[in-house]
Amino acid sequence: MHRLLVGFLLFVTAALAAEPPPNLVFILTDNQGAWTLGSYGNPDIRTPHVDRLAAEGVRFTRAYSSNPVCSPTRATFLTGLIPSQHGVHSFLDPKFMMGPQAYNTLAEFTSLGEILREAGYTCGLSGKWHLGDNLRPSEGFSFWVTKPDGHTTEFYDQNVIEDGAVRKEAGYTTDLWTRKAISFLEQNRARPFFLFLAYNGPYVLGQLMRNAPRNRHAEAYRGHRFQSFPTEPMHPWQNANKPFHNTQLAMERTAAEVSGVDDGVGEVMAAIERLGLGKNTLVVYSSDQGWMGGQNGMWGMGDHFRPIAAHDLMLQIPLIFRQPGKIPAGRTSDLLVSNYDFLPTVLAQLGLGERMPAAPRSPGRDFSRVLRGETIPWDNVVYYEMETMRAIRTDRWKYVARHPAGPFELYDLANDPLERANLHGRPDTEAQRTELAGRLAGFFGRHAEPKYDIWNSGISKAKRHAP
C-alpha cells in the first residue's frame, strides 16, 4: 500500500510539473501587404501593437503567399497544400458559402483545426472564413462567429453569423471580431486552445475605397501626406481598382483600417497577458496575401490585373511569431518562406510535428528551429500560382509563366528590385530562364494533383477568372 501511495504521489507531482500544451493564436488579416506596417518600414501608418509583437518575437522579412486571393491562401495556411492540390484556385462564389449549393471546400483534407482538436485543443474562429458552408462550424472548430460572404463592401451595419444564424451587426466589425476572440480566450483559458482570429480588415478594395473612414483613426489620417503610397502612372495591365489610383481618400481609408486592425491586436494581446496565458501561447500574425498601393502604378493584388500578375509586393505578407521563453525576442529572418510552410512549422513549434498529414504530401518546410534562434540549411525559393499563371522566386531571380503562350516575365531582382525591366527573351538570360522554368515545372510536377492541375486540364473548386 505504501509503495502504491508513493507511486501515486510521484505521478501526481510529475503531472502537475509538466507544462501544459502551448496554445495557438493565429491572427490573419485580409489583403495586407507587409509594407503597410511600421515594423516593415512604413513611415505613415501607425501600428504600435503589431510592431511590439514583432519586437517581442521573430519577424520574417521575405514571407510570401502562394496565391493572390483570399480563399486559396486560407486553404493553404490551414492545410499546407497549394491550390493545385486543394483545388481552390480563386475566391469562392457566394453560392458555395450560403444556400443549397454551399459546401466545405476543405472537407476532403485534414486541416489545422482538425489536427489540434484531435490533440485535445478547443478551436475557435472569429472572423472571415470564405472556404465554404459558412453557416456551419467545420474543420475542428466548435466556437464559430464569421461572415456569410467573402467580400467586404463596408465594416459597419454588416451581416454576421453567430449561433448558427445570420444577424446584423450595427457596429464596427473589426471590433466585433476582437470582442468575440477575447470571449473565446476567457472561456477556454483553462484548456489548450487554438484561436483563429481572421480579420476581414484592412481589405482596401472595391466600394470600400470610395467611402471615408469612420473608425477612431479617421481624423488622424485626414489630409495626411502619405510617403508610402507612390503616385505613378497606372500600369497598363491594371484591370480593376482603377478609380483608386493616386487618390487621397483611398490612402486614408487604407491607413485607418490597418490601424483599426492593429487596435484589435493590442486588445487581444492585453487579454492574453491579463489571463496569464502569455508564456504558453504561440501568437502568429500574417495576412492571406500581399497588396499594392501605387507601387509600379499598381493597386491591388494579382487577380486585379490582366494578365494575372505576380509582382513581389502582391506576394509579400507579414509573418511574425511570438512566444516568450520559446522564441527569442527582437529577431528577424530573411529566409524565403511561403504560407505553405506555415502548417509544418506551427505543428513542430507546438510539439505536434508528427501529426503533419502525410497525404496529400505538402510541399511545406518546417522552419521552427529558426523561430528558436537556430541556423538551418534552407533552399531560398518559393512558388506561386493562380489558375494558368505560375511563378518561381529565388534569392535573385523571378520567372513568371502563363499557360499556354505567355506573356512570360523574367526579373533580376538583385539589380531590378522594382521589377521594371522584363529580361525574358534576351539571349544573355536564356540559360537562367531555362533553369528556372525547369525548377518551376519540376515543383508542380511533384506536387500538383491531376484533378486540380489546371495546366493539365484539371478543375477548380472556384469560378475561373482568367482564360
C-alpha positions in Angstrom: 0.0 0.0 0.0 2.8 2.4 0.9 4.5 1.8 -2.4 1.3 2.4 -4.3 0.7 5.7 -2.4 4.3 6.9 -3.1 3.9 5.9 -6.8 0.6 7.8 -7.0 2.1 10.9 -5.4 5.0 10.8 -7.8 2.7 10.5 -10.7 0.6 13.5 -9.5 3.7 15.6 -8.9 5.0 14.9 -12.3 1.6 15.7 -13.9 1.4 19.0 -12.1 5.0 19.9 -13.0 4.5 19.1 -16.7 4.0 22.1 -18.9 0.5 22.2 -20.5 0.4 22.1 -24.3 1.1 25.5 -25.8 -1.9 27.5 -27.0 -2.1 28.9 -30.6 -3.5 32.3 -31.6 -3.3 32.8 -35.3 -4.2 36.4 -36.4 -4.8 36.6 -40.2 -5.6 39.8 -41.9 -7.2 40.4 -45.3 -5.3 41.9 -48.2 -2.5 43.4 -46.3 0.9 44.0 -47.8 3.8 43.7 -45.3 4.9 47.2 -46.3 1.8 48.8 -44.6 3.2 48.0 -41.1 5.6 50.2 -39.1 7.8 47.1 -38.3 8.2 46.6 -42.1 9.3 50.2 -42.6 6.0 52.1 -43.2 6.5 55.8 -42.1 2.8 56.8 -42.2 0.6 54.1 -40.8 0.5 53.7 -37.0 0.7 50.0 -36.0 2.3 50.0 -32.5 0.8 46.7 -31.3 1.9 44.7 -34.3 5.2 46.4 -34.1 5.5 45.3 -30.5 4.6 41.8 -31.4 7.5 41.8 -33.9 9.9 43.3 -31.3 9.0 40.5 -28.9 9.4 37.7 -31.4 10.8 37.0 -34.8 9.8 38.8 -38.0 10.2 37.3 -41.4 11.3 39.9 -44.0 10.6 37.7 -47.0 7.5 35.7 -46.4 5.2 35.1 -49.4 1.7 33.8 -50.2 1.3 31.1 -52.8 -1.7 32.8 -54.5 -3.0 36.4 -54.7 -6.6 35.9 -53.4 -8.5 35.0 -50.2 -9.9 31.5 -50.4 -6.9 29.7 -51.9 -4.4 31.3 -49.5 -6.6 30.5 -46.4 -6.9 26.9 -47.6 -3.1 26.8 -48.0 -2.5 28.1 -44.4 -4.8 25.6 -42.9 -3.8 22.5 -45.0 -0.2 23.1 -46.1 -1.3 22.4 -49.6 -1.0 24.6 -52.7 -4.0 25.4 -54.9 -3.1 22.7 -57.4 -3.5 20.2 -54.5 -6.5 21.5 -52.6 -8.4 22.7 -55.7 -9.3 26.2 -54.5 -7.7 28.3 -57.3 -9.6 31.5 -56.8 -12.0 33.2 -54.4 -15.2 31.3 -53.8 -18.5 32.2 -55.4 -21.1 33.2 -52.8 -23.3 30.2 -53.7 -20.8 27.9 -52.2 -20.9 29.8 -48.9 -24.6 30.1 -48.2 -27.6 28.3 -49.7 -28.4 24.9 -51.3 -25.0 24.6 -53.1 -22.9 25.5 -50.0 -20.2 23.0 -49.1 -16.9 22.9 -47.2 -14.1 23.0 -49.7 -11.6 21.5 -47.2 -13.8 18.5 -46.3 -11.5 16.0 -48.1 -8.4 17.2 -46.3 -7.1 17.2 -42.7 -6.6 20.8 -41.7 -5.1 22.6 -38.7 -8.2 22.8 -36.6 -8.9 19.1 -37.0 -5.3 18.2 -36.1 -5.4 20.3 -33.0 -8.9 19.1 -32.0 -7.6 15.5 -32.1 -4.7 16.6 -30.0 -7.1 17.9 -27.3 -7.4 21.5 -28.2 -10.6 23.6 -28.3 -10.7 25.5 -31.6 -12.5 28.8 -32.2 -12.9 31.0 -35.3 -13.7 34.7 -35.0 -13.8 36.5 -38.4 -13.7 35.6 -42.1 -13.9 32.0 -43.2 -14.5 32.2 -47.0 -13.9 28.4 -47.5 -17.5 27.3 -48.0 -20.6 26.3 -46.0 -20.1 29.3 -43.8 -23.2 28.8 -41.7 -22.0 25.6 -40.0 -18.8 25.1 -37.9 -16.3 22.7 -39.5 -12.7 21.7 -39.7 -12.4 21.1 -35.9 -13.9 24.4 -34.8 -16.6 24.5 -32.1 -16.7 28.3 -31.5 -17.8 29.9 -34.8 -18.5 33.6 -35.4 -18.0 34.6 -39.0 -19.3 36.3 -42.2 -21.8 34.9 -44.6 -19.8 36.1 -47.5 -16.2 36.7 -48.6 -16.0 40.2 -49.9 -16.2 43.4 -47.8 -18.1 46.5 -49.0 -18.1 48.1 -45.6 -17.2 47.4 -41.9 -20.5 48.9 -40.5 -24.1 47.5 -40.4 -22.9 44.2 -41.8 -24.4 40.7 -41.7 -22.6 38.2 -39.5 -23.1 34.6 -38.5 -23.4 33.7 -34.8 -25.1 30.7 -33.1 -26.0 29.2 -36.5 -27.9 32.3 -37.7 -27.4 35.4 -39.7 -27.8 38.7 -37.9 -27.0 42.4 -38.4 -24.0 43.9 -36.6 -24.6 47.6 -36.4 -21.1 48.5 -35.1 -17.6 48.2 -36.5 -17.0 44.5 -37.4 -13.2 44.8 -36.8 -14.1 45.5 -33.1 -16.7 42.6 -33.2 -14.0 40.0 -34.2 -11.8 41.3 -31.4 -14.5 41.1 -28.8 -15.5 37.6 -29.8 -11.9 36.5 -29.8 -11.4 37.7 -26.3 -14.6 36.0 -25.2 -13.2 32.7 -26.6 -9.9 33.2 -24.7 -11.8 33.9 -21.5 -14.0 30.8 -21.9 -11.1 28.5 -22.7 -8.2 29.8 -20.6 -8.0 26.5 -18.5 -7.6 24.2 -21.5 -5.4 24.1 -24.6 -6.9 26.2 -27.3 -6.5 27.4 -30.9 -7.9 30.8 -31.8 -8.2 31.6 -35.5 -8.7 35.4 -35.4 -9.4 36.1 -39.1 -9.9 39.8 -39.5 -11.6 40.9 -42.8 -9.7 44.1 -42.5 -8.0 46.1 -43.8 -9.4 44.7 -47.1 -8.9 48.0 -49.1 -10.6 47.0 -52.3 -13.7 48.0 -54.3 -16.5 50.1 -53.0 -14.8 50.4 -49.6 -12.2 52.8 -51.2 -14.9 55.2 -52.2 -16.1 55.7 -48.6 -14.3 57.9 -46.0 -13.0 56.1 -42.9 -15.2 56.2 -39.8 -13.1 54.5 -37.1 -11.2 56.1 -34.3 -8.2 56.8 -36.6 -10.1 58.6 -39.4 -9.4 62.1 -38.2 -5.6 61.5 -37.7 -5.2 60.4 -41.3 -7.5 63.1 -42.9 -5.3 65.2 -45.2 -2.2 63.3 -44.2 0.5 63.5 -46.9 1.4 59.8 -47.3 5.0 59.0 -48.3 4.4 55.2 -48.5 1.9 55.3 -51.4 3.7 56.1 -54.6 1.9 58.2 -57.2 2.9 56.8 -60.6 1.1 56.4 -63.9 -1.3 53.5 -64.0 0.2 50.2 -65.1 -1.2 49.0 -68.5 -2.2 45.7 -67.0 -4.5 47.2 -64.3 -8.0 45.7 -64.8 -9.8 46.5 -61.5 -9.5 49.3 -58.9 -8.7 52.0 -61.5 -10.6 54.7 -59.7 -8.4 54.5 -56.6 -5.0 55.2 -58.1 -3.3 58.2 -56.6 -6.4 59.2 -54.6 -6.1 60.7 -51.1 -9.3 59.1 -49.9 -8.2 55.6 -50.7 -4.9 56.2 -48.9 -6.7 57.5 -45.8 -9.1 54.5 -45.8 -6.3 52.1 -46.1 -4.3 53.6 -43.3 -7.4 53.8 -41.0 -8.3 50.2 -41.5 -4.8 49.0 -41.0 -4.6 50.9 -37.7 -8.1 49.6 -36.8 -6.8 46.0 -37.0 -3.7 47.0 -35.0 -6.0 48.2 -32.2 -7.6 44.7 -32.1 -4.2 43.1 -31.9 -3.4 45.2 -28.9 -6.6 44.3 -27.1 -6.1 40.6 -27.8 -2.5 40.7 -26.6 -3.6 42.6 -23.5 -6.2 39.9 -22.8 -3.7 37.1 -23.2 -1.4 38.7 -20.6 -4.3 39.6 -18.3 -5.4 35.9 -18.3 -1.8 34.7 -17.6 -1.5 33.0 -20.9 1.4 34.9 -22.4 4.3 32.4 -21.8 2.3 29.4 -23.0 0.8 30.9 -26.1 2.3 31.0 -29.6 1.0 34.0 -31.4 1.3 34.3 -35.2 0.5 37.4 -37.2 0.1 37.2 -41.0 -2.1 38.1 -44.0 -3.7 36.0 -46.6 -1.9 37.7 -49.4 0.1 40.8 -50.3 -1.3 44.1 -51.7 0.0 47.1 -53.7 -1.0 50.7 -53.1 0.5 52.5 -56.1 3.9 50.9 -56.4 4.8 50.5 -60.2 1.4 52.1 -60.9 -0.4 49.1 -59.4 -3.3 49.0 -57.0 -4.5 45.7 -55.5 -3.4 42.1 -55.9 -2.6 39.8 -58.8 -6.2 39.0 -59.8 -6.9 42.7 -60.4 -4.6 42.6 -63.5 -4.9 41.1 -66.9 -2.9 39.1 -67.3 -2.9 38.0 -63.7 0.2 39.4 -62.1 3.0 38.2 -59.8 4.8 41.4 -58.5 6.7 40.8 -55.3 4.5 43.2 -53.2 1.4 41.2 -54.3 3.1 38.1 -52.8 4.8 39.5 -49.8 3.0 39.1 -46.5 3.8 40.0 -42.9 4.8 37.0 -40.8 5.6 37.3 -37.1 5.9 34.7 -34.4 5.9 35.4 -30.7 6.2 33.0 -27.7 8.1 34.4 -24.7 10.7 31.9 -23.4 10.5 29.8 -26.5 11.1 32.3 -29.3 13.9 34.9 -28.7 12.8 38.5 -28.9 13.8 41.1 -31.4 15.0 38.8 -34.2 14.4 38.9 -38.0 14.9 36.3 -40.6 15.4 36.8 -44.3 14.7 33.2 -45.4 12.4 33.0 -48.3 9.3 31.2 -46.8 5.8 30.6 -48.1 2.4 30.2 -46.5 2.6 26.5 -47.4 5.5 26.3 -44.9 3.2 27.6 -42.1 1.4 24.3 -41.1 4.5 22.1 -40.7 6.3 24.9 -38.8 3.5 25.6 -36.4 2.8 22.0 -35.6 6.5 21.5 -34.9 6.6 24.5 -32.7 3.6 23.2 -30.7 5.4 19.8 -30.3 3.0 18.1 -32.7 5.2 17.7 -35.8 4.4 14.0 -36.0 0.8 14.9 -36.7 1.5 16.6 -40.0 -0.7 14.9 -42.6 1.2 12.6 -44.9 -1.2 12.6 -47.8 -1.5 14.6 -50.0 2.1 15.4 -49.3 2.6 19.1 -48.5 5.4 21.0 -50.2 5.7 22.8 -46.9 9.0 23.0 -45.0 9.5 23.2 -41.2 11.5 26.3 -40.2 10.5 26.0 -36.5 14.2 25.8 -35.5 14.7 29.3 -36.9 12.0 30.5 -34.5 14.1 29.2 -31.6 17.2 31.1 -32.9 19.0 28.3 -34.8 20.6 28.5 -38.2 19.4 25.8 -40.6 20.1 24.7 -44.2 17.4 26.2 -46.4 16.7 26.5 -50.1 15.7 30.1 -50.7 12.9 29.5 -53.2 9.1 30.0 -53.1 6.4 29.1 -55.7 3.2 30.9 -56.6 0.2 30.2 -58.8 -3.2 31.4 -59.8 -5.1 29.4 -62.4 -3.0 29.5 -65.6 -0.2 31.6 -64.1 2.8 30.2 -62.2 5.9 31.7 -60.8 9.2 30.9 -59.1 11.0 33.4 -56.9 14.6 32.8 -55.7 17.1 35.0 -53.9 18.0 36.8 -57.2 15.5 35.8 -59.9 11.8 35.7 -60.6 10.3 33.8 -63.5 6.6 34.1 -64.4 5.0 31.7 -66.9 1.4 31.8 -68.2 -0.2 28.8 -69.9 -0.1 28.1 -72.7 1.6 31.0 -74.6 2.5 33.7 -72.1 3.2 36.5 -71.6 6.4 35.5 -69.8 8.5 37.5 -67.4 12.0 37.3 -66.0 13.5 39.7 -63.5 16.9 40.1 -62.0 15.8 41.2 -58.5 19.3 42.0 -57.4 19.6 44.8 -59.9 15.9 45.5 -60.5 14.1 45.1 -57.2 11.1 47.1 -58.5 10.6 44.6 -61.4 10.6 47.3 -64.1 12.8 45.6 -66.7 11.5 42.3 -68.1 14.5 40.3 -69.3 12.6 37.4 -70.9 13.6 36.7 -74.4 17.1 38.2 -74.1 19.8 35.8 -75.3 22.1 36.6 -72.3 19.4 35.5 -69.9 18.2 32.3 -71.7 20.2 30.0 -69.5 18.7 31.5 -66.4 15.2 31.3 -67.9 15.7 27.6 -68.8 16.9 26.7 -65.3 14.0 28.5 -63.6 11.4 27.1 -66.0 12.7 23.6 -65.3 12.5 24.1 -61.5 9.0 25.5 -61.8 7.8 22.5 -63.9 9.5 20.1 -61.5 7.9 21.6 -58.4 4.4 21.4 -59.8 5.1 18.0 -61.4 5.9 16.7 -57.9 3.1 18.3 -56.1 0.1 19.1 -58.3 -2.9 16.7 -58.0 -4.1 15.8 -61.5 -7.7 16.5 -60.6 -6.9 20.1 -59.7 -4.0 20.8 -62.1 -5.4 23.4 -64.3 -2.3 23.4 -66.5 -3.1 19.8 -67.5 -6.9 20.2 -67.9 -7.7 19.9 -64.2 -10.6 21.7 -62.5 -11.0 24.4 -59.9 -13.5 24.5 -57.0 -13.9 28.2 -57.7 -15.1 30.1 -60.7 -12.3 30.7 -63.2 -11.2 34.3 -63.5 -8.6 34.1 -66.2 -8.7 32.5 -69.7 
